Amino acid sequence: MLKAENLSFQIGDNLLIDNVSLTLLPGEFTMVLGPNGAGKSTLLKLLTGTETPRQGQVWYGDQLLRSIPLSTLARQKAVLSQLLSLPFDLSVAEVVMMGRYPYFDLNPTSLDKQIADDCLETVGMFSFKTRAFASLSGGEKQKVHLARVLAQLYRQAEDRSVKYLFLDEPISALDIHYQHQILSLVRELASQNIIVFVIVHDINLALQYAQKVILIDKGRIYGMGSANEVLTETAIEAVFKLRPYFITHPETGRRVMIC
Ligand SMILES: Nc1ncnc2c1ncn2[C@@H]1O[C@H](COP(=O)(O)OP(=O)(O)OP(=O)(O)O)[C@@H](O)[C@H]1O
């Protein structure tokens, strides 16, 4: 379980996160939505320890996040941020291998190499293995970074520990085929004792995939619960200042939003 209690975070006079409390459970695919500048990425940074809250605490299981050694945390938690570029000139294989750094000292083992290859294969990027990362398109870079975090959380058969996966707009550069492929994959991961926290902008994808939705507005939680409970006409109009209409998917019966 991940628990955040009364988190607040401020830069100058700007209160970016205002008294946010939440609980995330393994097996639950949580999607986070909200307008630009609402505080979603800032909340992710507080939940991952990249930023320290001015007030409040984050717990991973029964441990305070700030008390967990970084070497332990690196095997439990993986983060995909919005920034896709890298300051170094690395190959695709080297970028994915970064996900295995917490597991070897100087040189990757054959198992690390196999895991990295498998993860590249999973995201459809194995044939790009020797390419320079900098030469990839935005969507290709996003898939390689996804392979990196998959490699980081790769679970050996005997490993039953809870893991934590945070993705900040992981599908923003992907075509519709890969958007669905990656979200299906992430949903599958969530079912494997992984706490999954994914920021997205697409309300219909949230209606289709999320088991839990957190709607953020002005640094606060506007609503939290199932997608159908949270993504209502009233909430969307209040938060996004846009009147939505819902229709019913002809095959699945799922709510679909049109504007
Ligand atoms: N270092 C900083 N200094 C000042 N303001 C900041 C800083 N970092 C973030 N902010 C502000 O905090 C607010 C929340 O930013 P955040 O990146 O969390 O929003 P977001 O909900 O992820 O937005 P988006 O959907 O556009 O990615 C924004 O108004 C942003 O400009």
The ligand as an SDF file (V2000), in Angstrom:
LIG
                    3D

 31 33  0  0  0  0  0  0  0  0999 V2000
    9.9600   24.9700  -10.1770 N   0  0  0  0  0  0  0  0  0  0  0  0
    8.8030   25.6300  -10.2610 C   0  0  0  0  0  0  0  0  0  0  0  0
    8.7210   26.9550   -9.9850 N   0  0  0  0  0  0  0  0  0  0  0  0
    7.5500   27.6170  -10.0460 C   0  0  0  0  0  0  0  0  0  0  0  0
    6.3710   27.0430  -10.3910 N   0  0  0  0  0  0  0  0  0  0  0  0
    6.4010   25.7380  -10.6740 C   0  0  0  0  0  0  0  0  0  0  0  0
    7.6000   24.9560  -10.6300 C   0  0  0  0  0  0  0  0  0  0  0  0
    7.2980   23.6860  -10.9670 N   0  0  0  0  0  0  0  0  0  0  0  0
    5.9690   23.6700  -11.2400 C   0  0  0  0  0  0  0  0  0  0  0  0
    5.4350   24.9040  -11.0660 N   0  0  0  0  0  0  0  0  0  0  0  0
    4.0330   25.2820  -11.2660 C   0  0  0  0  0  0  0  0  0  0  0  0
    3.2400   24.4130  -10.5070 O   0  0  0  0  0  0  0  0  0  0  0  0
    1.9910   24.1690  -11.1620 C   0  0  0  0  0  0  0  0  0  0  0  0
    1.7670   22.6780  -11.2360 C   0  0  0  0  0  0  0  0  0  0  0  0
    2.7240   22.1140  -12.1360 O   0  0  0  0  0  0  0  0  0  0  0  0
    2.6410   20.5940  -12.5650 P   0  0  0  0  0  0  0  0  0  0  0  0
    3.7800   20.3420  -13.5010 O   0  0  0  0  0  0  0  0  0  0  0  0
    2.5510   19.7610  -11.3590 O   0  0  0  0  0  0  0  0  0  0  0  0
    1.2400   20.5590  -13.3480 O   0  0  0  0  0  0  0  0  0  0  0  0
    0.5640   19.3810  -14.1720 P   0  0  0  0  0  0  0  0  0  0  0  0
   -0.8070   19.1730  -13.6000 O   0  0  0  0  0  0  0  0  0  0  0  0
    1.4560   18.1960  -14.2250 O   0  0  0  0  0  0  0  0  0  0  0  0
    0.4290   20.0750  -15.6010 O   0  0  0  0  0  0  0  0  0  0  0  0
    0.5010   19.5160  -17.1260 P   0  0  0  0  0  0  0  0  0  0  0  0
   -0.7810   18.7990  -17.3970 O   0  0  0  0  0  0  0  0  0  0  0  0
    0.5790   20.7950  -17.9090 O   0  0  0  0  0  0  0  0  0  0  0  0
    1.7320   18.6700  -17.2550 O   0  0  0  0  0  0  0  0  0  0  0  0
    2.0830   24.8620  -12.5080 C   0  0  0  0  0  0  0  0  0  0  0  0
    1.4000   26.0850  -12.4510 O   0  0  0  0  0  0  0  0  0  0  0  0
    3.5730   25.0890  -12.6950 C   0  0  0  0  0  0  0  0  0  0  0  0
    3.8420   26.2320  -13.4910 O   0  0  0  0  0  0  0  0  0  0  0  0
  1  2  1  0
  2  3  1  0
  2  7  2  0
  3  4  2  0
  4  5  1  0
  5  6  2  0
  6  7  1  0
  6 10  1  0
  7  8  1  0
  8  9  2  0
  9 10  1  0
 10 11  1  0
 11 12  1  0
 11 30  1  0
 12 13  1  0
 13 14  1  0
 13 28  1  0
 14 15  1  0
 15 16  1  0
 16 17  2  0
 16 18  1  0
 16 19  1  0
 19 20  1  0
 20 21  2  0
 20 22  1  0
 20 23  1  0
 23 24  1  0
 24 25  2  0
 24 26  1  0
 24 27  1  0
 28 29  1  0
 28 30  1  0
 30 31  1  0
M  END
$$$$
